Structure formats: structure tokens, C-alpha cells
Amino acid sequence: MLSAFRILALSSTALISTAVMAQTAPPAPVASTAQSAAVFDLSQLPAFRGTVQLFTTTPRGDIDGMILMDGTEIKLPPHLTADIAAAIKIGDAVTVRGLKAASMPLIAASSVTNDATGVAVVDNGPKAPGGKGREFGRPKGGPKRLAADGVQTDLQGRVKAALHGRKGEVNGALLDDGTVLRLPPPEAERFAALLAPGQNIAVRGILVTGPYGKVLEVRSLGASPDKLSEVQGPPPGPRKDGPKGPKG
């Protein structure tokens, strides 16, 4: 049986050792701001590589995707417009991380990296309303490109490819000359035969020409200018410029 003196000595030694370890142990690592902002590890997502052929845009002129040279459609949220435009140019080789549709060449992107520069654009969601810096992809206080600023235009062309939303729904088409046509998904489904690749189409709508390409918000379409059918329903894509009700 240990004497009281020996027990006290052992206890003192243990306390001293613990104090020394606490002083000499390295501090716990602290996550950097960038690491703490990235909730999910995007490197676990599949990577797809290709070269940018053109950008696709919303009816108000914001980037909502890219078409690669092999025809793959990359979907991006419009709030990344400024970041994508700064980091990626037509003709750039890119690596896209995201989820690919099972039955079509469509990728819902979570990040896009410029292979030459290494600059990556990551979707961390839009800035909260009232926050500082960019909001919905535009410099704060900068001009907004709205379909209302466009010109009513009649066009004819050949459909190169159908365009889609992030869930795979058809919401427009790409013409051979690079013009993007946009219409509500239910109407795109109704006019699916006209929007099929290879079809010649006549359209009337509001044309917006911006730094990222031409987009026409379709109001009517048909196989020829004398056989146009009106598009029903609200304009495609999110709007933040609708009429405001009276105050008070």
C-alpha cells in the first residue's frame, strides 16, 4: 500500500506534467476565411472539361450558362454573372464541377475553373438583399439590363439546340447565329416540335443585345412569319423590376 507521502508526490508530478504539456502543445489549427465559407467540398463532385463556345443569357441579359464546343450545356445561376464574365472568356478551356443530367448533355454547375489561369468561380449563393458588394451579379448601383430596354424584333433562323433550366426543363432554344430564345417552360413544352434542333423557326419578341450575346424574349413563334402563335404565361426567368404597390 502506497504511503500518503508517495501518493502526494505522484499527484504533484502528474499536475506538473499536464501543465508543461499544455504550454508546449501546438495550438489547434484555425480554418481560414475561405475554408470556413466553403461548407461543402466541391472536389468530391465529378469534373467535366471543355472549351467555351458561347454564353447563354436570361431575358434580362444576365449569364445563366455556357455552351461548350462539344455541345454540352452548363447551367449557372445569374448572380454569378459578373464573376463568370471576369474569369471566363469565349474560347477558354474550363473545368466544371457539378451534376450531369442522366439523359442529356446538361450539367448543373457548382464551380467553373479557368484551366489557364486557375481562377475558380464558386456558387456560394447570392448576396443577401442590402448587403455590400455585388448583388445578383452586378456592381452595386450599376445599370440593370431589362427586357423593357430591348427592341421588338422579328427573327427567322434555324434551331441549333434546345436550352434548359437547372432541373432539365426546356426554357428556350439556341439559333445557328448564336441568338438565345427564351420562353416559359410550359410554353416551351407546348412548342417543343418547333424548338427541336434543325427546325426553321420564325419568332417575334423583345430583343436585348448585351456584352454576353443576344437574347430574345419570345412573344410569338411559328414555322413561318405568317403562322405565328402567341406565347402564353409570364415572361421566363426571375424578375425583380415588377410594379410596386402603393406605400402605406
Secondary structure as GFF3:
##gff-version 3
##sequence-region A 1 248
A	DSSP	alpha_helix	4	24	.	.	.	ID=ss1
A	DSSP	alpha_helix	33	37	.	.	.	ID=ss2
A	DSSP	three_ten_helix	42	44	.	.	.	ID=ss3
A	DSSP	beta_strand	47	57	.	.	.	ID=ss4
A	DSSP	beta_strand	63	68	.	.	.	ID=ss5
A	DSSP	beta_strand	73	75	.	.	.	ID=ss6
A	DSSP	three_ten_helix	78	80	.	.	.	ID=ss7
A	DSSP	alpha_helix	81	87	.	.	.	ID=ss8
A	DSSP	beta_strand	93	100	.	.	.	ID=ss9
A	DSSP	beta_strand	106	114	.	.	.	ID=ss10
A	DSSP	beta_strand	120	122	.	.	.	ID=ss11
A	DSSP	three_ten_helix	147	149	.	.	.	ID=ss12
A	DSSP	beta_strand	151	164	.	.	.	ID=ss13
A	DSSP	beta_strand	170	175	.	.	.	ID=ss14
A	DSSP	beta_strand	180	182	.	.	.	ID=ss15
A	DSSP	alpha_helix	185	190	.	.	.	ID=ss16
A	DSSP	beta_strand	200	210	.	.	.	ID=ss17
A	DSSP	beta_strand	213	222	.	.	.	ID=ss18
A	DSSP	beta_strand	229	230	.	.	.	ID=ss19
###
